[in-house]
Amino acid sequence: MASTLTERLSRLVKTMRGQARITEDNVQEMMREVRMALLEADVALPVVRDFIARVKEKALGAEVVGSLNPGQVLVSIVNRELAATMGEGVSDINLAAQPPAVILMAGLQGAGKTTTTAKLAKHLIEKRKKKVLTVSADVYRPAAIEQLKLVTRQAGAEWFPSTKDDQPLAIAQAALDYARKHYMDVLLVDTAGRLAIDEAMMREIAELHGALKPVETLFVVDAMQGQDAVNTAKAFREALPLTGIVLTKMDGDSRGGAALSVRQVTGAPIKFAGTSEKIDGLEVFDAERHAGRILGMGDIVALVEQVTQGVDMAAAQKLADKVKSGDGFDLEDFLSQLSQMKKMGGISGLVDKLPSQLTGGRTAQLGQADMDRAERDVRRMEGIIFSMTPQERRKPELLKASRKRRIAAGAGVQVQDVNRLLNQFEQMRDMMKKMKGGGLMKMMRRMGGMKGMMPPGFPGR
């Protein structure tokens, strides 16, 4: 939905640039574009109708002031209503209870419930400084218990053992007793999912809810489900008093459809969004920031947070000192820069949060396939450098024809790929030399000529 809606609205703003005021006709034209984008994203039809009606009502009463044109005014109204539809502001998780605070994770099989449980554990440990215990009450899927054990260990939380021969209610009560005795702050209960909604599943989870009395009952839903997410949400809303929603796979192609539908259908706020498969790929959902992403305005706040968390400040300072002292920038340093970019979520993770204006409007056009290709190019560059000896990395001038052939064979690439990497490295080294000489501003003005450093498929390349 993000790319389609961004593209349609951008086109409409340009079309309406010469118009002096908002009229019934140009509002109708814009609403047609918005309606098509929402329906293509598989947003529920009742949600689309309500959204369009609200936007149209506010648009016809809006005045065009200052330097704005009608298209820009309409986009700002769409932005506000998108945020309102998804729940304005941030709705944090509630832990106001006598420890341990129980959080029940509900949802269909395949929605990413087990992984999300571990991601939430990591979030609570790092952001809220809580002592967290996880337990799996899914006795129907053989790998579920072992999967939770594995991802819980990655999250740094404690895991309570259970087996497929136990009863879900007995497992949950034993885990709660253990959490009390060991002074845990939070108990996360991963419940069983099914491939489809059935009465037995709903009875079981309702029974767990009644016995555990959780402070939070989170509905985990796949953001790429679209219309199906609405039917699932209705069934869970009828069986459980849902307190929040977690949207998973928000990095997929159909971002936004479920976010608009599920919030309105359940009435429960969206509390978290899964942004990657990594254990730290969970962020607190901010409706206004997500609306900005959908409209191509980017999410600079999330980008800054991502960079701050991903950058190794000690390594960055070490590189700065090295450049300042006059020591050459070598391939080890180049490899370190590639590694830092991966820690920050890779190319797609960074570009996704940039406003479309800063990427020349290319982000929406690229698509996931182009981003994947760019990520593969980065991995190829790493493979080439790993195929070099430590001496070759420190002294790239040693890399003559015979060495390049050996490196290419070791990395499984062509010699021209090695040459391309070395050209990109040389551009980076030249940039570092300018920084050393105090020519940082000159370097920034010349950044337009550095597009060739980016892998094919990167915006602006």
Secondary structure, 3 states (H helix, E strand, C coil): CHHHHHHHHHHHHHHCCCCCCCCHHHHHHHHHHHHHHHHHCCCCHHHHHHHHHHHHHHHHCCCCCCCCCHHHHHHHHHHHHHHHHHCCCECCCCCCCCCCEEEEEECCCCCCHHHHHHHHHHHHHHHCCCCEEEEECCCCCHHHHHHHHHHHHHHCCEEECCCCCCCHHHHHHHHHHHHHHCCCCEEEEECCCCCCCCHHHHHHHHHHHHHHCCCEEEEEEECCCCHHHHHHHHHHHHHCCCCEEEEECCCCCCCCHHHHHHHHHHCCCEEEEECCCCCCCEEECEHHHHHHHHCCCCCHHHHHHHHHHHCCHHHHHHHHHHHHHCCCCCHHHHHHHHHHHHHCCHHHHHHCCCCHHHHCCCHHHHHHHHHHHHHHHHHHHHHHHHCCCHHHHHCHHHCCHHHHHHHHHHHCCCHHHHHHHHHHHHHHHHHHHHHHCCCHHHHHHCHHHHHHHCCCCCCCC
